[in-house]
């Protein structure tokens, strides 16, 4: 089997009403998705999604004519492209989908098949009032969720803490509560000051009193020593790593003891191939691996296959904050939307590859660009 061509398509879904993500300066009125198709001479096509594939054009010849199963070779080439240009890891996801289809096995089985399911935690994205967050939390409990994550992004962190306090007082021990401080990285327009160790410690101590399950990204992603210090200063779990782009970042974080929960994202940094290695590394050091999943449904599926097959963490992130962030928006390019079962579990099927079918009607309606790079 040989790779004959690679196709990259871009789609844009209008969001009406818009979604106000905590990390955005203005409500988001559209949602972009990039899909990568890897075609072969045997008629099998692998599908991946995630980042925009910036920098890939001009490097397609490095893959055309190659065996798609040479995944370590392809991963190294993508890592080289990542260093010089942009994150092109959706191609790695497409190659795993292709290998699964060729082997007639789901990806999680190719990875070792520790399980075919994992509990979901509802990862919310909006900042809402304490009363609104409490109401939404009770709806999550009714749907079978055992855990949820909320965002901190108020100018005064005491306003963020009030949301957690109201939530804990209302739900008691019915929900594990995670908190994402979003201090690990900044959007291009964001020049504000991030937390320092002292502030992160003060917040962590308050959250510890509220029995928060973990505190995510309380310090910049490069501050390996600071995160290790914070982890030793408080009893709350420290999570992070969602935007650390290179494998050696996780090696250094593990060496420093920076985190309790490592969150690499196969769709954004490393693909399935690299994140598998990260999971082996951090879990071998006694920590959890629970991938970040805030891309689209295909990105969620890629990380789900990884987590079900490899992770010791009891939960996987599930982007979900209805009514404005729900599967019909997140999974708009998929024919079947991903939802947990009544026990709050994300369950994988026996379908080969990633086990997804695309929504052809939506693809046709929302396509904005289609590019063949190499081959026919």
Buried (B, 14 or more C-beta within 10 A) or exposed (E): BEBBBBBBBBBEBEBEEBBBBBBBEEEBEEBEBBBBBBBBEEEBBBBBBBBBBEBBBEBBEBBBEBEBBBBEEBBEBBBEBBEEBBBBBBBBBBBBBBBBBBBEBBBBBBBEBEBBBBBBBBBBBBBBEBEEBBEBBBEBBEBBBBBBBBBBBBEEBEBBBBBBBBBBEBBEEEBBBBBBBBBBBBEEEEEEEBBEBEBBBEBBEBBEEBEBBBBBBBBBBBBBBBBBBBBEBBEBBBBBBBBBBBBEBBBBBBEBBBBBBBBBBBBBBBBBBBBBBBBEBBBEEEBBBBBBBBBBBBBBBBBBBBBBBBBBBBBBBBBBBBEBBBBEBBBBBBEEBBBBEEEBBBBBEEBBBBBBEBBEEBBEEBBEEEEBBBBE
